[in-house]
Amino acid sequence: MQQDQDLKILDEMIADLGGSRAAPTCDLLLEHLQAARRYLLGSMPGEYGLCLQQARESLASIPEKAAGIETRKNLRYLIDSEVPKQRRSTAASAGFPLPSLAPLASAT
């Protein structure tokens, strides 16, 4: 299952960054990855994708050596694998408009 694989990758990245000497420079990246993990487990794909994007943005401000090449590759993989899922869910829901709420009847 894709979610299990994504979760494993996130866990490895979090463990690697949390235990590295460069942790102070990677705090923001670590925070975004931990949030992405929570949203993945909570089945919140929009928020999950946003946290991955934010992690990528914070990665840009970290020296290459501090974050590591493997972290960059894993993050790119997670983002690339998330895009098709978002397109499928958007396409599936496009034909089904949300029901409108009827006004509540007056209690008086």
N, C-alpha and C positions, 0 to 999 in steps of 0.2 A: 504494500500500500504506500502511495506517495507520501501521505502525511507522516507515516512512521519513519520513512527515509529522511524527510525534511527535519523531523524532530531530532533524529540521531545526529544529523549534520549540525544543527543549531547547538545541541548539547556539547558536541566536540569543540565547536568554535568558542562557546562560552567557557568551557573548562580550560582551553588553551590560553585564552586572553586573560582569564581570571588568575591563572597561575604564573603568568609571564612577568618578567621584570619590568616590562613596558606598561604594566597595568595602569599607572596614573595617566599616561597619555591616551589610553584606550578606554577610559571610563565611559565616555559618551557612547562609543561604539558598543561597549558591553551592555549598557542600559538599553539601547535600541534592540539588541539581539535578545535580551531577556524579555522585553515587551513583545517582540515578535513571537517568541516561544509561547507566552501566555495566550496571545491571540490565536495562534495555530491550534492550541489545545482547546480554546473556547469556541472554535468554529466561527471565527470572525475574519473572513478572508480579506475584506477591505482594509481593516486595521492592520492585519498581518502584512499585507503588501506595502502599506504605508510605512510600517516600521522597517521593513527591508530596504525601502528607498532611503529612509532616514539613516539607516546604518551605512548604506553606500555613500551617502553624502558626508557622514562623519569620518568614514574611512579615507576620504580624499585629503583630509587635513592631518592624517597620521603618517609619520615617516614610513617608507616601505619596509624597513627592517623591523619596526615596532609591531606592525600588524601581521606581517608575514604574507608571503605569496599564496600560501594555501588558504588563508582566511579570505583573501580577495577572490580566489577562484571559487570557493564554496559559496560566498555571498552572490557572486554572479550567477552561479548555478541555481540557487534558490530563487532569485529574482526571475531568471529566464523560465524556470519551471512554473512560476506563479502566474505569468502573463496569460498563457493559454487557458488556465482554469478560470481566470477572471472573465475572459472573453466568452467562454462557454456559459458561465452563470449569467452574464449579461444577456446573451442571445436567448437563453432559455426563458428568462423572465420578461423579455421584451414583448411577447405576445399576451401577457397576462397583466392587465392594469390592476392596480391596487383598488380594492373596494372603497367607496366613499362612505364616510360615517354619516348616519342620519342624525338630525338634531334630536336631543333628548326632549321628551315630553315634559311639559311643565307639571310640577308636583302640586300646584295649587288648583 
